[in-house]
Amino acid sequence: MNKISVAALIALTMGIASTAMAEGSAQAGKAKSAVCAACHGVDGNSVNPEWPSLAGQHADYIVDQIAAYKFGARQNALMSPQAALLSDADTADLAAFFSGQTLTPKEADPKLVSRGQRIYRGGDPERGISACIACHGPTGSGNPLAGYPAIAGQHATYLASQLRLYANGERKGSNQMMRGIASRMTEDDIRSVTAYIQGLR
């Protein structure tokens, strides 16, 4: 089977999984979230900036990303083994729980926020960098129907690491647009825009 067929199969499997697991029980998810809490916090607010906060994230996006780790579209030494252990019902329940939690606001680095705001709102057309606002919205709340995640208040450290993974091709999946944008960004661009996003509310 060629690479395109494998990628298509993974994307199809993830799409089917997402549709099948759209509804879950937040109460059951809370009971199942003890292992997740070690990295993502008991209420989905991670205290380690290298790990994402899940509080308030769109449930379908959480389901899709767990599927990506489970089926190999995303790789992480900690998350991949955890995702492999989750059933469809577990995934739906965890997504329902974490999506219903409230994200703790964070502050932006004042030295970086001005440049970060320019990139977030206007991009850099000359370098082919699209404005983040186009997909993630003016407040960073994303677009659940289009599959774009909420990013406001997310740890800048985590966001920067994901942009670097997109840029170097390590983070794959179906989002070719993010890989193209990230590959054109400098390290200063990444540090600035993620600092701005961390402070969005």
C-alpha positions in Angstrom: 0.0 0.0 0.0 1.5 3.4 -1.0 1.9 6.4 1.4 -1.1 8.2 -0.1 -3.4 5.2 0.5 -2.2 4.8 4.1 -2.7 8.5 4.8 -6.2 8.3 3.3 -7.0 5.2 5.3 -5.9 6.9 8.5 -7.9 10.1 7.7 -11.0 8.0 6.9 -10.6 5.9 10.1 -10.2 9.1 12.1 -13.3 10.7 10.5 -15.4 7.6 11.2 -14.1 7.5 14.8 -15.0 11.2 15.3 -18.5 10.7 14.0 -19.1 7.6 16.1 -17.8 9.2 19.2 -19.3 12.7 19.1 -21.5 12.1 22.2 -20.0 11.2 25.6 -20.8 11.4 29.2 -18.9 14.2 31.1 -19.6 12.4 34.4 -18.1 9.2 33.1 -15.2 11.2 31.6 -14.4 12.8 35.0 -14.1 9.4 36.5 -11.9 8.2 33.7 -9.7 11.3 33.7 -7.4 10.4 36.6 -4.5 9.3 34.4 -4.9 12.3 32.1 -4.7 14.6 35.1 -1.1 13.8 35.6 -0.2 15.9 32.5 -3.4 17.9 31.7 -4.5 18.8 35.2 -7.5 17.6 37.1 -9.8 20.1 35.4 -8.0 20.2 32.1 -5.6 23.1 33.0 -2.1 21.8 32.6 0.5 23.2 35.0 3.4 22.2 32.8 3.6 24.5 29.7 5.0 21.7 27.6 1.6 19.9 27.9 -1.6 21.3 26.5 -4.5 22.4 28.6 -7.7 20.6 27.4 -10.2 22.7 29.3 -12.8 24.2 27.0 -11.4 22.5 23.9 -14.0 21.4 21.3 -15.1 17.8 22.1 -14.8 16.7 18.5 -11.3 18.1 18.2 -10.2 16.1 21.3 -11.7 13.0 19.8 -9.9 13.6 16.5 -6.5 14.1 18.2 -6.8 11.0 20.4 -7.6 9.1 17.3 -4.6 10.6 15.6 -2.3 9.4 18.4 -4.1 6.0 18.5 -3.7 5.4 14.7 -0.3 6.9 14.3 -1.0 10.2 12.5 0.5 12.0 15.6 3.4 10.6 17.6 4.3 11.3 21.2 6.1 9.0 23.6 3.6 9.8 26.4 0.3 10.2 24.5 0.6 7.5 21.9 0.6 4.6 24.4 -2.2 6.2 26.5 -4.4 6.7 23.4 -3.9 3.1 22.4 -5.6 2.0 25.6 -8.7 4.1 25.1 -11.9 2.6 23.8 -14.3 4.7 21.6 -16.5 5.2 24.7 -13.6 6.3 26.8 -12.5 8.8 24.2 -16.0 10.3 23.9 -16.4 10.5 27.7 -13.1 12.2 28.2 -13.8 14.7 25.4 -17.2 15.5 27.0 -15.6 16.1 30.4 -12.6 18.2 29.3 -14.6 20.3 26.8 -17.0 21.3 29.6 -14.2 22.6 31.9 -13.2 26.3 32.1 -9.8 27.3 30.9 -7.6 29.3 33.3 -6.6 32.6 31.7 -2.9 33.3 31.1 -0.9 36.4 30.4 1.0 37.3 27.2 4.7 38.2 27.3 4.5 42.0 26.9 7.8 42.1 25.0 6.4 39.9 22.3 2.7 40.7 22.1 2.9 43.5 19.6 4.6 41.5 16.9 2.5 38.4 17.8 -0.7 40.4 17.4 0.3 41.6 14.0 1.0 38.0 12.8 -2.2 36.7 14.4 -4.4 39.3 12.9 -2.7 40.0 9.6 -0.2 37.3 8.9 2.6 38.2 6.5 1.3 38.0 2.9 4.7 38.6 1.4 6.1 35.5 3.0 2.9 33.4 2.5 2.0 33.4 6.2 -1.8 33.5 6.6 -3.4 35.3 9.5 -4.3 32.9 12.4 -7.5 34.8 12.9 -8.9 33.4 9.6 -9.3 29.9 11.1 -9.0 30.4 14.8 -11.2 33.5 15.1 -10.6 36.9 16.6 -10.6 35.5 20.2 -8.9 32.2 19.4 -12.0 30.2 20.0 -11.6 28.2 16.8 -14.3 26.8 14.6 -15.6 23.4 15.7 -17.6 22.8 12.6 -14.5 23.2 10.4 -12.3 21.2 12.9 -10.2 24.2 13.9 -9.3 24.1 17.6 -9.7 26.7 20.3 -6.2 28.0 20.9 -6.8 31.1 23.2 -5.1 30.8 26.5 -3.1 27.7 25.5 0.5 27.5 26.8 2.9 29.4 24.4 5.5 26.7 25.0 3.2 23.9 23.8 1.9 25.9 20.8 5.5 26.8 19.7 6.5 23.1 19.9 3.5 22.2 17.7 4.3 24.9 15.1 7.9 23.5 15.0 6.6 20.0 14.4 4.4 21.2 11.6 7.3 23.1 10.1 9.6 20.2 10.0 6.9 17.7 8.9 6.9 15.6 12.1 3.3 16.5 12.8 1.3 15.1 9.9 -2.4 14.3 9.6 -4.8 16.1 7.3 -3.7 19.7 8.0 -1.4 20.6 5.1 -2.3 24.2 5.5 -0.7 24.4 9.0 2.4 22.7 7.7 2.8 25.2 4.9 2.3 28.2 7.2 4.6 27.0 9.9 7.4 26.2 7.5 7.5 29.8 6.5 7.7 31.2 10.0 10.9 32.2 11.7 11.7 31.3 15.3 10.9 34.9 16.3 7.5 34.7 14.5 6.7 31.5 16.4 7.7 32.9 19.8 5.8 36.1 19.2 2.5 34.7 17.9 2.3 32.0 20.5 3.0 34.5 23.3 0.1 36.6 22.0 -2.2 33.5 21.7 -1.4 32.6 25.3 -2.8 35.9 26.5 -6.0 35.7 24.3 -9.3 35.4 26.2 
